């Protein structure tokens, strides 16, 4: 493995921060969409710039591309969850040992 543990930890911390920001943005977008849907149900036709932005996926795709570039994440094709798990196991990482993975597994089992 050519990367040091410190490099991996730093990259993971940056990635976690970016994921948190994206989560907050997605929550905001989802709330805006819920409000818009509620307005539609009550006959309101008011449009929102945020909803218009979500309707066109290109800006969102560009934002993700820029985020990947800033985090030095290679622009590779996406993988399914199963492929990611296989890759991790092949690299010697046991997903069940990762605290974040354990939390996901626990939530999935609920």
MOPAC internal coordinates of N, CA, C and O (Angstrom, degrees):
PM7 1SCF
backbone

  N    0.0000 0     0.00 0     0.00 0    0    0    0
  C    1.4390 1     0.00 0     0.00 0    1    0    0
  C    1.5272 1   107.50 1     0.00 0    2    1    0
  O    1.2310 1   120.89 1   -56.83 1    3    2    1
  N    1.3367 1   115.90 1   123.17 1    3    2    1
  C    1.4584 1   120.05 1  -173.63 1    5    3    2
  C    1.5255 1   112.64 1   -82.09 1    6    5    3
  O    1.2310 1   119.78 1   159.90 1    7    6    5
  N    1.3162 1   118.03 1   -20.10 1    7    6    5
  C    1.4541 1   120.93 1  -178.74 1    9    7    6
  C    1.5283 1   110.12 1   -90.55 1   10    9    7
  O    1.2310 1   121.34 1   -38.02 1   11   10    9
  N    1.3046 1   115.04 1   141.98 1   11   10    9
  C    1.4615 1   118.48 1   177.35 1   13   11   10
  C    1.5214 1   108.94 1   -79.85 1   14   13   11
  O    1.2310 1   121.42 1   -16.99 1   15   14   13
  N    1.2902 1   114.90 1   163.01 1   15   14   13
  C    1.4653 1   120.75 1   178.93 1   17   15   14
  C    1.5260 1   110.32 1   -60.72 1   18   17   15
  O    1.2310 1   120.55 1   141.16 1   19   18   17
  N    1.3170 1   116.55 1   -38.84 1   19   18   17
  C    1.4710 1   120.07 1   179.84 1   21   19   18
  C    1.5324 1   111.09 1   -62.37 1   22   21   19
  O    1.2310 1   120.35 1   138.60 1   23   22   21
  N    1.3155 1   116.94 1   -41.40 1   23   22   21
  C    1.4654 1   121.05 1   178.17 1   25   23   22
  C    1.5194 1   110.35 1   -62.52 1   26   25   23
  O    1.2310 1   120.41 1   136.67 1   27   26   25
  N    1.3111 1   116.83 1   -43.33 1   27   26   25
  C    1.4595 1   121.19 1   179.50 1   29   27   26
  C    1.5280 1   110.46 1   -64.54 1   30   29   27
  O    1.2310 1   120.29 1   136.99 1   31   30   29
  N    1.3264 1   117.05 1   -43.01 1   31   30   29
  C    1.4639 1   121.13 1   179.50 1   33   31   30
  C    1.5295 1   110.07 1   -63.00 1   34   33   31
  O    1.2310 1   120.29 1   135.56 1   35   34   33
  N    1.3282 1   117.06 1   -44.44 1   35   34   33
  C    1.4707 1   120.41 1   178.50 1   37   35   34
  C    1.5211 1   111.40 1   -61.60 1   38   37   35
  O    1.2310 1   120.46 1   136.51 1   39   38   37
  N    1.3059 1   116.73 1   -43.49 1   39   38   37
  C    1.4601 1   120.79 1   179.02 1   41   39   38
  C    1.5241 1   110.46 1   -64.18 1   42   41   39
  O    1.2310 1   120.40 1   139.39 1   43   42   41
  N    1.3294 1   116.83 1   -40.61 1   43   42   41
  C    1.4579 1   120.89 1   178.73 1   45   43   42
  C    1.5250 1   111.01 1   -63.72 1   46   45   43
  O    1.2310 1   120.51 1   138.71 1   47   46   45
  N    1.3363 1   116.62 1   -41.29 1   47   46   45
  C    1.4686 1   119.88 1   178.67 1   49   47   46
  C    1.5215 1   110.83 1   -63.43 1   50   49   47
  O    1.2310 1   120.14 1   137.37 1   51   50   49
  N    1.3390 1   117.34 1   -42.63 1   51   50   49
  C    1.4699 1   120.42 1   177.41 1   53   51   50
  C    1.5171 1   110.25 1   -63.62 1   54   53   51
  O    1.2310 1   120.83 1   138.76 1   55   54   53
  N    1.3120 1   116.03 1   -41.24 1   55   54   53
  C    1.4616 1   120.45 1   179.87 1   57   55   54
  C    1.5219 1   110.97 1   -64.58 1   58   57   55
  O    1.2310 1   120.10 1   136.89 1   59   58   57
  N    1.3290 1   117.42 1   -43.11 1   59   58   57
  C    1.4707 1   120.87 1   178.59 1   61   59   58
  C    1.5263 1   110.82 1   -61.97 1   62   61   59
  O    1.2310 1   120.27 1   139.52 1   63   62   61
  N    1.3312 1   117.09 1   -40.48 1   63   62   61
  C    1.4657 1   120.71 1   177.74 1   65   63   62
  C    1.5255 1   109.99 1   -63.60 1   66   65   63
  O    1.2310 1   120.30 1   135.34 1   67   66   65
  N    1.3223 1   117.03 1   -44.66 1   67   66   65
  C    1.4663 1   120.60 1   179.76 1   69   67   66
  C    1.5238 1   111.09 1   -64.21 1   70   69   67
  O    1.2310 1   120.32 1   139.07 1   71   70   69
  N    1.3177 1   117.00 1   -40.93 1   71   70   69
  C    1.4661 1   120.94 1   178.85 1   73   71   70
  C    1.5241 1   110.08 1   -64.53 1   74   73   71
  O    1.2310 1   120.09 1   140.12 1   75   74   73
  N    1.3223 1   117.44 1   -39.88 1   75   74   73
  C    1.4626 1   120.46 1   177.98 1   77   75   74
  C    1.5195 1   110.62 1   -62.24 1   78   77   75
  O    1.2310 1   120.28 1   135.61 1   79   78   77
  N    1.3458 1   117.07 1   -44.39 1   79   78   77
  C    1.4617 1   120.73 1   178.61 1   81   79   78
  C    1.5273 1   110.73 1   -62.57 1   82   81   79
  O    1.2310 1   120.85 1   137.16 1   83   82   81
  N    1.3271 1   115.98 1   -42.84 1   83   82   81
  C    1.4675 1   119.55 1   179.04 1   85   83   82
  C    1.5203 1   110.30 1   -63.91 1   86   85   83
  O    1.2310 1   120.35 1   140.11 1   87   86   85
  N    1.3117 1   116.94 1   -39.89 1   87   86   85
  C    1.4573 1   120.88 1   178.54 1   89   87   86
  C    1.5223 1   110.64 1   -60.90 1   90   89   87
  O    1.2310 1   120.67 1   136.21 1   91   90   89
  N    1.3268 1   116.33 1   -43.79 1   91   90   89
  C    1.4596 1   120.30 1   178.51 1   93   91   90
  C    1.5291 1   110.76 1   -63.65 1   94   93   91
  O    1.2310 1   120.70 1   138.63 1   95   94   93
  N    1.3352 1   116.27 1   -41.37 1   95   94   93
  C    1.4615 1   119.94 1   179.17 1   97   95   94
  C    1.5234 1   110.85 1   -65.45 1   98   97   95
  O    1.2310 1   120.52 1   137.02 1   99   98   97
  N    1.3188 1   116.62 1   -42.98 1   99   98   97
  C    1.4651 1   119.96 1   179.58 1  101   99   98
  C    1.5254 1   111.34 1   -64.83 1  102  101   99
  O    1.2310 1   120.47 1   142.74 1  103  102  101
  N    1.3228 1   116.71 1   -37.26 1  103  102  101
  C    1.4583 1   120.29 1   176.32 1  105  103  102
  C    1.5228 1   110.13 1   -62.26 1  106  105  103
  O    1.2310 1   120.97 1   136.87 1  107  106  105
  N    1.3157 1   115.76 1   -43.13 1  107  106  105
  C    1.4613 1   120.77 1   178.30 1  109  107  106
  C    1.5256 1   111.03 1   -62.92 1  110  109  107
  O    1.2310 1   120.54 1   136.48 1  111  110  109
  N    1.3236 1   116.58 1   -43.52 1  111  110  109
  C    1.4652 1   121.24 1   178.71 1  113  111  110
  C    1.5203 1   110.36 1   -63.53 1  114  113  111
  O    1.2310 1   120.59 1   135.65 1  115  114  113
  N    1.3235 1   116.48 1   -44.35 1  115  114  113
  C    1.4676 1   120.03 1  -179.87 1  117  115  114
  C    1.5237 1   110.58 1   -61.85 1  118  117  115
  O    1.2310 1   120.19 1   138.83 1  119  118  117
  N    1.3231 1   117.23 1   -41.17 1  119  118  117
  C    1.4673 1   120.65 1   178.83 1  121  119  118
  C    1.5243 1   110.44 1   -64.64 1  122  121  119
  O    1.2310 1   120.54 1   137.88 1  123  122  121
  N    1.3125 1   116.57 1   -42.12 1  123  122  121
  C    1.4679 1   120.62 1   177.81 1  125  123  122
  C    1.5236 1   110.75 1   -61.43 1  126  125  123
  O    1.2310 1   120.58 1   137.41 1  127  126  125
  N    1.3124 1   116.50 1   -42.59 1  127  126  125
  C    1.4656 1   120.12 1   178.94 1  129  127  126
  C    1.5281 1   111.50 1   -65.85 1  130  129  127
  O    1.2310 1   120.24 1   141.44 1  131  130  129
  N    1.3324 1   117.14 1   -38.56 1  131  130  129
  C    1.4670 1   120.15 1   176.61 1  133  131  130
  C    1.5234 1   111.03 1   -62.34 1  134  133  131
  O    1.2310 1   120.84 1   137.06 1  135  134  133
  N    1.3333 1   116.00 1   -42.94 1  135  134  133
  C    1.4613 1   120.37 1   178.46 1  137  135  134
  C    1.5250 1   111.12 1   -63.52 1  138  137  135
  O    1.2310 1   121.34 1   138.94 1  139  138  137
  N    1.3225 1   115.03 1   -41.06 1  139  138  137
  C    1.4696 1   118.68 1   179.51 1  141  139  138
  C    1.5271 1   110.66 1   -64.77 1  142  141  139
  O    1.2310 1   120.50 1   137.85 1  143  142  141
  N    1.3151 1   116.65 1   -42.15 1  143  142  141
  C    1.4626 1   120.62 1   178.66 1  145  143  142
  C    1.5227 1   110.25 1   -62.54 1  146  145  143
  O    1.2310 1   120.77 1   138.95 1  147  146  145
  N    1.3193 1   116.14 1   -41.05 1  147  146  145
  C    1.4570 1   121.13 1   178.73 1  149  147  146
  C    1.5319 1   110.09 1   -62.93 1  150  149  147
  O    1.2310 1   120.67 1   137.72 1  151  150  149
  N    1.3408 1   116.32 1   -42.28 1  151  150  149
  C    1.4627 1   120.71 1   177.66 1  153  151  150
  C    1.5237 1   111.06 1   -62.37 1  154  153  151
  O    1.2310 1   120.52 1   139.14 1  155  154  153
  N    1.3271 1   116.61 1   -40.86 1  155  154  153
  C    1.4675 1   120.51 1   178.89 1  157  155  154
  C    1.5228 1   110.71 1   -62.09 1  158  157  155
  O    1.2310 1   120.70 1   138.94 1  159  158  157
  N    1.3178 1   116.26 1   -41.06 1  159  158  157
  C    1.4559 1   120.38 1  -179.01 1  161  159  158
  C    1.5240 1   111.39 1   -64.99 1  162  161  159
  O    1.2310 1   120.56 1   152.44 1  163  162  161
  N    1.3339 1   116.53 1   -27.56 1  163  162  161
  C    1.4587 1   120.76 1  -179.79 1  165  163  162
  C    1.5249 1   111.89 1   -96.58 1  166  165  163
  O    1.2310 1   120.45 1  -169.09 1  167  166  165
  N    1.3233 1   116.75 1    10.91 1  167  166  165
  C    1.4601 1   120.78 1   175.40 1  169  167  166
  C    1.5177 1   115.24 1    87.53 1  170  169  167
  O    1.2310 1   119.57 1  -178.27 1  171  170  169
  N    1.3139 1   118.43 1     1.73 1  171  170  169
  C    1.4652 1   120.39 1   179.13 1  173  171  170
  C    1.5157 1   109.46 1   -77.57 1  174  173  171
  O    1.2310 1   120.56 1   -38.73 1  175  174  173
  N    1.3237 1   116.53 1   141.27 1  175  174  173
  C    1.4650 1   120.42 1  -178.92 1  177  175  174
  C    1.5234 1   111.78 1  -116.02 1  178  177  175
  O    1.2310 1   120.66 1  -164.61 1  179  178  177
  N    1.3147 1   116.35 1    15.39 1  179  178  177
  C    1.4616 1   121.82 1  -179.52 1  181  179  178
  C    1.5342 1   109.15 1   -61.83 1  182  181  179
  O    1.2310 1   120.38 1   -47.41 1  183  182  181
  N    1.3429 1   116.89 1   132.59 1  183  182  181
  C    1.4626 1   120.21 1   178.36 1  185  183  182
  C    1.5190 1   109.27 1  -102.62 1  186  185  183
  O    1.2310 1   121.22 1   -23.40 1  187  186  185
  N    1.2933 1   115.28 1   156.60 1  187  186  185
  C    1.4540 1   121.45 1  -178.15 1  189  187  186
  C    1.5234 1   109.45 1  -121.81 1  190  189  187
  O    1.2310 1   119.42 1   -43.87 1  191  190  189
  N    1.3286 1   118.71 1   136.13 1  191  190  189
  C    1.4682 1   120.24 1   176.95 1  193  191  190
  C    1.5289 1   111.37 1   -59.02 1  194  193  191
  O    1.2310 1   120.45 1   144.77 1  195  194  193
  N    1.3271 1   116.75 1   -35.23 1  195  194  193
  C    1.4611 1   120.28 1   179.41 1  197  195  194
  C    1.5248 1   110.79 1   -65.32 1  198  197  195
  O    1.2310 1   120.44 1   136.42 1  199  198  197
  N    1.3202 1   116.76 1   -43.58 1  199  198  197
  C    1.4604 1   120.33 1   179.30 1  201  199  198
  C    1.5249 1   110.32 1   -64.97 1  202  201  199
  O    1.2310 1   120.39 1   141.96 1  203  202  201
  N    1.3341 1   116.86 1   -38.04 1  203  202  201
  C    1.4657 1   120.20 1   177.71 1  205  203  202
  C    1.5276 1   110.60 1   -64.51 1  206  205  203
  O    1.2310 1   120.65 1   142.72 1  207  206  205
  N    1.3336 1   116.37 1   -37.28 1  207  206  205
  C    1.4575 1   120.79 1   177.96 1  209  207  206
  C    1.5230 1   110.67 1   -64.08 1  210  209  207
  O    1.2310 1   120.44 1   138.21 1  211  210  209
  N    1.3268 1   116.77 1   -41.79 1  211  210  209
  C    1.4572 1   120.97 1  -179.25 1  213  211  210
  C    1.5281 1   110.80 1   -67.59 1  214  213  211
  O    1.2310 1   120.30 1   148.61 1  215  214  213
  N    1.3297 1   117.04 1   -31.39 1  215  214  213
  C    1.4577 1   120.80 1  -179.59 1  217  215  214
  C    1.5246 1   110.69 1   -63.15 1  218  217  215
  O    1.2310 1   120.19 1   146.08 1  219  218  217
  N    1.3177 1   117.24 1   -33.92 1  219  218  217
  C    1.4623 1   121.38 1   178.66 1  221  219  218
  C    1.5246 1   107.86 1  -101.47 1  222  221  219
  O    1.2310 1   120.39 1   -69.70 1  223  222  221
  N    1.3077 1   116.86 1   110.30 1  223  222  221
  C    1.4691 1   121.83 1  -174.04 1  225  223  222
  C    1.5302 1   113.63 1   -75.20 1  226  225  223
  O    1.2310 1   119.82 1   164.85 1  227  226  225
  N    1.3199 1   117.94 1   -15.15 1  227  226  225
  C    1.4655 1   119.80 1  -176.25 1  229  227  226
  C    1.5239 1   113.71 1   -60.02 1  230  229  227
  O    1.2310 1   118.89 1   133.68 1  231  230  229
  N    1.3436 1   119.73 1   -46.32 1  231  230  229
  C    1.4710 1   117.94 1   179.10 1  233  231  230
  C    1.5211 1   112.63 1   -61.67 1  234  233  231
  O    1.2310 1   120.43 1   142.65 1  235  234  233
  N    1.3387 1   116.78 1   -37.35 1  235  234  233
  C    1.4547 1   120.40 1   178.43 1  237  235  234
  C    1.5307 1   110.32 1   -65.42 1  238  237  235
  O    1.2310 1   120.59 1   138.22 1  239  238  237
  N    1.3247 1   116.48 1   -41.78 1  239  238  237
  C    1.4662 1   120.42 1   177.97 1  241  239  238
  C    1.5245 1   110.68 1   -63.21 1  242  241  239
  O    1.2310 1   120.31 1   140.27 1  243  242  241
  N    1.3209 1   117.02 1   -39.73 1  243  242  241
  C    1.4684 1   120.72 1   178.07 1  245  243  242
  C    1.5290 1   110.99 1   -65.91 1  246  245  243
  O    1.2310 1   120.66 1   142.34 1  247  246  245
  N    1.3333 1   116.34 1   -37.66 1  247  246  245
  C    1.4678 1   119.76 1   178.62 1  249  247  246
  C    1.5288 1   110.54 1   -63.97 1  250  249  247
  O    1.2310 1   120.44 1   137.43 1  251  250  249
  N    1.3339 1   116.76 1   -42.57 1  251  250  249
  C    1.4599 1   120.42 1   177.43 1  253  251  250
  C    1.5284 1   110.51 1   -63.67 1  254  253  251
  O    1.2310 1   120.38 1   139.19 1  255  254  253
  N    1.3175 1   116.88 1   -40.81 1  255  254  253
  C    1.4596 1   120.99 1   179.54 1  257  255  254
  C    1.5262 1   110.36 1   -62.11 1  258  257  255
  O    1.2310 1   120.45 1   136.86 1  259  258  257
  N    1.3421 1   116.75 1   -43.14 1  259  258  257
  C    1.4542 1   121.43 1   178.48 1  261  259  258
  C    1.5314 1   111.22 1   -65.08 1  262  261  259
  O    1.2310 1   120.45 1   139.28 1  263  262  261
  N    1.3382 1   116.74 1   -40.72 1  263  262  261
  C    1.4552 1   120.73 1   179.04 1  265  263  262
  C    1.5302 1   110.20 1   -62.28 1  266  265  263
  O    1.2310 1   120.48 1   135.72 1  267  266  265
  N    1.3275 1   116.69 1   -44.28 1  267  266  265
  C    1.4693 1   120.46 1   178.77 1  269  267  266
  C    1.5206 1   110.43 1   -61.06 1  270  269  267
  O    1.2310 1   120.56 1   139.98 1  271  270  269
  N    1.3292 1   116.53 1   -40.02 1  271  270  269
  C    1.4615 1   121.01 1  -179.81 1  273  271  270
  C    1.5270 1   110.42 1   -63.72 1  274  273  271
  O    1.2310 1   120.17 1   134.97 1  275  274  273
  N    1.3409 1   117.27 1   -45.03 1  275  274  273
  C    1.4642 1   121.60 1  -179.17 1  277  275  274
  C    1.5200 1   111.95 1   -65.68 1  278  277  275
  O    1.2310 1   120.07 1   147.80 1  279  278  277
  N    1.3165 1   117.48 1   -32.20 1  279  278  277
  C    1.4639 1   121.43 1  -179.90 1  281  279  278
  C    1.5296 1   112.64 1   -89.14 1  282  281  279
  O    1.2310 1   121.04 1  -174.21 1  283  282  281
  N    1.3332 1   115.62 1     5.79 1  283  282  281
  C    1.4717 1   121.19 1  -178.90 1  285  283  282
  C    1.5216 1   112.51 1    57.38 1  286  285  283
  O    1.2310 1   120.77 1  -142.75 1  287  286  285
  N    1.3227 1   116.14 1    37.25 1  287  286  285
  C    1.4542 1   121.05 1   176.48 1  289  287  286
  C    1.5175 1   107.14 1   -94.61 1  290  289  287
  O    1.2310 1   119.74 1   -57.92 1  291  290  289
  N    1.3264 1   118.10 1   122.08 1  291  290  289
  C    1.4638 1   119.65 1  -177.57 1  293  291  290
  C    1.5266 1   111.88 1   -59.85 1  294  293  291
  O    1.2310 1   121.28 1   -33.73 1  295  294  293
  N    1.3216 1   115.15 1   146.27 1  295  294  293
  C    1.4610 1   121.13 1   179.30 1  297  295  294
  C    1.5299 1   108.29 1   -83.27 1  298  297  295
  O    1.2310 1   121.56 1   -97.65 1  299  298  297
  N    1.3181 1   114.61 1    82.35 1  299  298  297
  C    1.4606 1   120.90 1  -178.46 1  301  299  298
  C    1.5217 1   109.17 1  -110.55 1  302  301  299
  O    1.2310 1   120.69 1   -20.96 1  303  302  301
  N    1.3185 1   116.29 1   159.04 1  303  302  301
  C    1.4631 1   117.91 1   177.46 1  305  303  302
  C    1.5226 1   110.75 1   -59.90 1  306  305  303
  O    1.2310 1   120.96 1   -31.33 1  307  306  305
  N    1.3202 1   115.78 1   148.67 1  307  306  305
  C    1.4564 1   119.54 1  -179.58 1  309  307  306
  C    1.5223 1   110.10 1   -71.37 1  310  309  307
  O    1.2310 1   121.51 1   -23.61 1  311  310  309
  N    1.3216 1   114.72 1   156.39 1  311  310  309
  C    1.4518 1   120.70 1   179.38 1  313  311  310
  C    1.5178 1   108.83 1  -120.91 1  314  313  311
  O    1.2310 1   121.46 1   -26.13 1  315  314  313
  N    1.3065 1   114.80 1   153.87 1  315  314  313
  C    1.4578 1   118.82 1   174.99 1  317  315  314
  C    1.5213 1   108.66 1   -73.86 1  318  317  315
  O    1.2310 1   120.89 1   -14.37 1  319  318  317
  N    1.3333 1   115.90 1   165.63 1  319  318  317
  C    1.4613 1   120.53 1   179.48 1  321  319  318
  C    1.5269 1   110.83 1   -58.68 1  322  321  319
  O    1.2310 1   120.73 1   139.76 1  323  322  321
  N    1.3179 1   116.20 1   -40.24 1  323  322  321
  C    1.4682 1   119.50 1   179.75 1  325  323  322
  C    1.5245 1   111.10 1   -63.41 1  326  325  323
  O    1.2310 1   120.45 1   140.12 1  327  326  325
  N    1.3520 1   116.74 1   -39.88 1  327  326  325
  C    1.4635 1   120.11 1   179.22 1  329  327  326
  C    1.5319 1   111.06 1   -66.53 1  330  329  327
  O    1.2310 1   120.44 1   142.34 1  331  330  329
  N    1.3196 1   116.77 1   -37.66 1  331  330  329
  C    1.4657 1   120.66 1   178.10 1  333  331  330
  C    1.5212 1   109.91 1   -64.02 1  334  333  331
  O    1.2310 1   120.66 1   133.63 1  335  334  333
  N    1.3456 1   116.34 1   -46.37 1  335  334  333
  C    1.4726 1   119.99 1   179.01 1  337  335  334
  C    1.5340 1   110.60 1   -59.73 1  338  337  335
  O    1.2310 1   120.59 1   135.53 1  339  338  337
  N    1.3367 1   116.47 1   -44.47 1  339  338  337
  C    1.4744 1   120.35 1   178.94 1  341  339  338
  C    1.5177 1   110.50 1   -59.60 1  342  341  339
  O    1.2310 1   120.76 1   136.05 1  343  342  341
  N    1.3330 1   116.16 1   -43.95 1  343  342  341
  C    1.4554 1   120.99 1  -179.51 1  345  343  342
  C    1.5267 1   110.92 1   -63.19 1  346  345  343
  O    1.2310 1   120.48 1   138.23 1  347  346  345
  N    1.3307 1   116.68 1   -41.77 1  347  346  345
  C    1.4606 1   120.78 1   179.06 1  349  347  346
  C    1.5251 1   110.77 1   -64.15 1  350  349  347
  O    1.2310 1   120.57 1   133.28 1  351  350  349
  N    1.3234 1   116.52 1   -46.72 1  351  350  349
  C    1.4695 1   120.86 1  -179.71 1  353  351  350
  C    1.5228 1   109.77 1   -63.11 1  354  353  351
  O    1.2310 1   120.70 1   138.01 1  355  354  353
  N    1.3413 1   116.27 1   -41.99 1  355  354  353
  C    1.4651 1   120.41 1   178.87 1  357  355  354
  C    1.5325 1   110.86 1   -62.26 1  358  357  355
  O    1.2310 1   120.43 1   147.08 1  359  358  357
  N    1.3511 1   116.79 1   -32.92 1  359  358  357
  C    1.4636 1   121.17 1   179.15 1  361  359  358
  C    1.5190 1   113.48 1   -82.45 1  362  361  359
  O    1.2310 1   120.45 1  -178.65 1  363  362  361
  N    1.3400 1   116.75 1     1.35 1  363  362  361
  C    1.4519 1   120.25 1   177.51 1  365  363  362
  C    1.5169 1   114.36 1    92.13 1  366  365  363
  O    1.2310 1   120.47 1  -170.41 1  367  366  365
  N    1.3229 1   116.71 1     9.59 1  367  366  365
  C    1.4690 1   120.27 1   179.52 1  369  367  366
  C    1.5162 1   108.18 1   -99.81 1  370  369  367
  O    1.2310 1   120.96 1   -51.08 1  371  370  369
  N    1.3124 1   115.77 1   128.92 1  371  370  369
  C    1.4633 1   120.21 1   176.37 1  373  371  370
  C    1.5182 1   107.61 1   -98.27 1  374  373  371
  O    1.2310 1   119.66 1   -70.20 1  375  374  373
  N    1.3386 1   118.26 1   109.80 1  375  374  373
  C    1.4623 1   120.69 1  -176.82 1  377  375  374
  C    1.5244 1   113.56 1   -55.62 1  378  377  375
  O    1.2310 1   120.08 1   147.39 1  379  378  377
  N    1.3209 1   117.46 1   -32.61 1  379  378  377
  C    1.4617 1   119.27 1  -178.14 1  381  379  378
  C    1.5307 1   112.12 1   -70.36 1  382  381  379
  O    1.2310 1   119.91 1   166.08 1  383  382  381
  N    1.3452 1   117.78 1   -13.92 1  383  382  381
  C    1.4579 1   121.11 1   176.93 1  385  383  382
  C    1.5315 1   112.23 1   -85.35 1  386  385  383
  O    1.2310 1   119.99 1   165.26 1  387  386  385
  N    1.3109 1   117.62 1   -14.74 1  387  386  385
  C    1.4516 1   122.39 1  -177.95 1  389  387  386
  C    1.5227 1   109.51 1   -84.45 1  390  389  387
  O    1.2310 1   120.13 1   -50.74 1  391  390  389
  N    1.3288 1   117.35 1   129.26 1  391  390  389
  C    1.4711 1   121.91 1  -177.99 1  393  391  390
  C    1.5223 1   111.58 1   -57.93 1  394  393  391
  O    1.2310 1   120.50 1   137.15 1  395  394  393
  N    1.3277 1   116.65 1   -42.85 1  395  394  393
  C    1.4580 1   120.91 1   180.00 1  397  395  394
  C    1.5281 1   110.01 1   -63.97 1  398  397  395
  O    1.2310 1   120.22 1   135.96 1  399  398  397
  N    1.3311 1   117.19 1   -44.04 1  399  398  397
  C    1.4628 1   121.11 1   179.34 1  401  399  398
  C    1.5208 1   111.06 1   -64.10 1  402  401  399
  O    1.2310 1   120.41 1   140.46 1  403  402  401
  N    1.3261 1   116.82 1   -39.54 1  403  402  401
  C    1.4644 1   119.58 1   179.00 1  405  403  402
  C    1.5198 1   110.48 1   -61.37 1  406  405  403
  O    1.2310 1   120.55 1   139.55 1  407  406  405
  N    1.3348 1   116.55 1   -40.45 1  407  406  405
  C    1.4705 1   119.99 1   179.52 1  409  407  406
  C    1.5230 1   110.73 1   -64.09 1  410  409  407
  O    1.2310 1   120.38 1   139.69 1  411  410  409
  N    1.3180 1   116.87 1   -40.31 1  411  410  409
  C    1.4658 1   120.45 1   178.01 1  413  411  410
  C    1.5199 1   110.07 1   -64.62 1  414  413  411
  O    1.2310 1   120.52 1   135.26 1  415  414  413
  N    1.3179 1   116.62 1   -44.74 1  415  414  413
  C    1.4655 1   121.09 1  -179.49 1  417  415  414
  C    1.5306 1   109.72 1   -62.29 1  418  417  415
  O    1.2310 1   120.15 1   137.40 1  419  418  417
  N    1.3295 1   117.32 1   -42.60 1  419  418  417
  C    1.4772 1   120.69 1   179.19 1  421  419  418
  C    1.5326 1   110.85 1   -62.29 1  422  421  419
  O    1.2310 1   120.43 1   137.05 1  423  422  421
  N    1.3371 1   116.78 1   -42.95 1  423  422  421
  C    1.4620 1   120.23 1   179.30 1  425  423  422
  C    1.5231 1   110.97 1   -65.01 1  426  425  423
  O    1.2310 1   120.50 1   139.46 1  427  426  425
  N    1.3145 1   116.64 1   -40.54 1  427  426  425
  C    1.4597 1   121.03 1  -179.85 1  429  427  426
  C    1.5243 1   111.11 1   -63.10 1  430  429  427
  O    1.2310 1   120.35 1   145.35 1  431  430  429
  N    1.3464 1   116.93 1   -34.65 1  431  430  429
  C    1.4515 1   121.28 1  -177.61 1  433  431  430
  C    1.5188 1   113.15 1   -76.89 1  434  433  431
  O    1.2310 1   119.69 1   164.52 1  435  434  433
  N    1.3419 1   118.19 1   -15.48 1  435  434  433
  C    1.4698 1   121.33 1   179.59 1  437  435  434
  C    1.5019 1   112.42 1   -69.45 1  438  437  435
  O    1.2310 1   120.10 1   180.00 1  439  438  437

